[in-house]
Amino acid sequence: MNGDFNLLNEWFADVSVEKVLTHFLQTYKARIALASSYGAEDQVLTDMIAKIDPVAKIFTLDTGRLPEETYTVMDQTNKKYGIKVDVYCPQQSEVEKLYQMQGINGFRESVENRKMCCQVRKIEPLRRALEGLDVWITGLRRAQSPTRETMQLIEWDEANSLIKLNPLIEWSEEEVWDYIKKNKVPYNALHTQGYPSIGCAPCTRAIREGEDIRAGRWWWENPEHKECGLHLKGN
């Protein structure tokens, strides 16, 4: 299977993001979706997809602990593009069990606790969101994190048994923001307050000058641990 994906990546190596998206959206139709966290990259992809196919599926995971600014850009996005992004939430019973086990902010006590929280709030809802799909689109870029340096444009997601498409994998942060400004794409206000990467409110802080762009995510952990489990290599 790796050989097939190597060949696909070679074919699409010099193809524009818009053409890559057009090909996959037309090929997979109702069996492809963008997973959006309303970060800058996902907003770029939402803008592109809305122009290519206004009824293409876009979904988001509402963990129940998102910043107010994220909910604001959710609303702005739906209104600007005339769409209704599908929202997947964690199971109420699982959240209640989580609170019983580790309290409100027990995820800071260990990597294991934090991953358990991510499992309940992100991983399980994602699996429901991906049911019936053959391809999921992400806003991943290699420059975002050490854990993403070897990711490819087109990959096989072993954990979820489908194709993962990363159209912006080669883009720089400057390219992302150039597109947002040129196309007047709505974006999370926290980006202008020193938050290049935004997740749940208690797990995200602004970064200091010179820090890695993912330094504000789970800042109490080592860089090699800074994934929630949605995008681990091989997943």
N, C-alpha and C positions, 0 to 999 in steps of 0.2 A: 504493500500500500504506500510506503514511503516513496518508492520510485514514482508512482503515479502522481503524488503531490509535488515531487521535485520537478517533474515535467510540467505540471500546471503552473508552478511558480516561474518556470523559465518562459512559458508562453506569455504570461501576463506581466513579465518583469518591466517592460517599457510602456505599458498601457496606462492611460490616465485613470485616476480614481473614478471619475464619472463613467467611463467606459466599462471598468470592472464591475461597478455597481449595476449598470444597465444590463450587462450580460447575465449576471447572477439573478437579478430581479426578474428578468424575462424568462430565464431558464427554469427557475424554481417557483415562481409565482406565489401561491399561498403557503408554500413550504419553506419560506425564508423570512427572517425578521431581524430588525435591529434591536439589540439590547442597549438601552440608553440609561445612563446615570445622570444625564443632563450636564456632564462636564463639557468643556470646550470642544473636544474632539467629537463627542456624540452629537453636539449641536451642529457641527459642520456636516456630519453624515446625515442628520435629519433634514437639513436644508437641501442637500443634494438629492436624497431619496424622494422628498416631497416634490421636487421638480421633475424627477424621472417617472415616479409612480405614486400619485397622491393617496392611493388606497393601500399601499404597501404596509405590512404590519410593523409597528414599533411598540415595544413594551418596556416597562421600567419596574424596578423592585422598590417598593416602599417599605423600608425596614421598620418604620415606626419611630425612628430616631434621627430623621433627616433634619438639616438646618431649614429654617423658615425660608431662606433665600432659594433653596432648591425647589420648594413648593411654589414659590413665586414664578420661577422660570418654567416650571411645568405648565402653569396656567398660560403664561405668555406664549409658549411654544404651540400649545393647542390652538390658541386664538390666531396667531400669525399664519399658521399653515392650514387652518380649517380641518384639523385632524383630532382624533381622540386616542391618545396613547393608552394602551392597555396597562393596567396597574395590578401587580401581584404582591400580596402581603403575606407575612409569615402566619402560620397557623396559630390561632389564639391559644390553644391548649399547650403548644410547644413553648410559646413565650412565657406562659404561666409557670411551666416546669423549670424553664431557664432561671426565672426570678427566684424560685424556691431553692434552686441548687447553688446559685452564685450571687444572689442579690442584684441590685440595680446596676452597679458598675463593677461587678466581679471580674469582667473581662480583662481588667488591668492587672490582675493578680498573677496571671501566667499566660503563656502563649496558648496552652491547651484550652484555658477558659475562653480566651478571645476567639479561638477557632470554633469553639462550641457555639458561641454567640453568632458568629458569621454563618455557621451551618444552619441555625434556626432562622435567622433573619434574611439570609441571602441564598445559600446553596439550595435549600429545599424549595423556596419559591421559584428559583431559576429553573429547576428541573420541571416544575409544573408549566412554566412559561414555554419551555422548549418542546413540550409534548406535541408530536405531530409535525415537527419541523425537520428539514434535511440540512438546513444551513442557518447559523446565527452570525450576525454581523456585529463586530465590536469596534471600539475606537482606540484600540491598543496601538501604541507606538514603541519602537525599540528603545528610544531615548528616555522613556519614562522611568525605567527601573532596571537594576541588575537582573531581576528575575525575568525580564522580557527581551533581553538582548539577542536571544537565539530564535525568537518567534518569527514565523514566516507570514507572507501574505495569505496563503491558503494552507490550512492545517487540518488534521483529523483530531477531533476532540474525543479521546478514548472514553472519558468518564460519562459523557452524554451521548456517545455514538452518533455523531453528526459532524458536518464540516463547519469549521470556524473560519470566517472570512475577516481579515484585518486590513481593510483598504488603506488606512493611513499609517501602516507600519513603518514606512520609510520617511514620513513627514517630520519636519522639525517643529518646535513650538512656534517659531516665527511664521512658518507657513500656515499653521492653524489660525493664528490671530490675524494674519493678513487676509485670509478667507473670510473670517468673521466680520472684520471691518468693511471689506469690500462688498459683502452681500447683506450687511445689516442683520446679522443673525443674533437672536436673543441669547444672552449668556448669563451665567450665575454671577450675581453681584459680588460674591466672595472672591472671585478671581481678581478683582481690583483692590482687594484688601490683603493680598499676600498669600492667597490660597490657590496654588496651581492645580492641586489635586483635592477633590472634595468627596467625602464619604459621609458616614454618620457623624452627627454633631460632636458627640463625646470622644470620637476617635480621630478628629481632624483639627489641626491648628494651622495658623499661618506659619510660613517658613521665614527664616532669617536670610539676609543677603549672603550669597555664596553657598547656601545649602542645596542639596539635591531636591528636585521638584517633588519627590515623593516623601521628603523628610517629615512633612506634616501629618502623614498617615501613620497611625500607631507608633508615634514617635518614641515610645518607651521600649520598643523592640529593635533588634538588630535588622539591618537592611535586607538580609537574605530571607527573613521571615515575613516581609511586608506584602503578603498576598492574603486575600480572604479565602481563597480556594476556588474562585471562579475561573482564574486564568493561570493556574499552575501549568508549567510545561508538561505536555503529555496528557493534560486533562481536556 
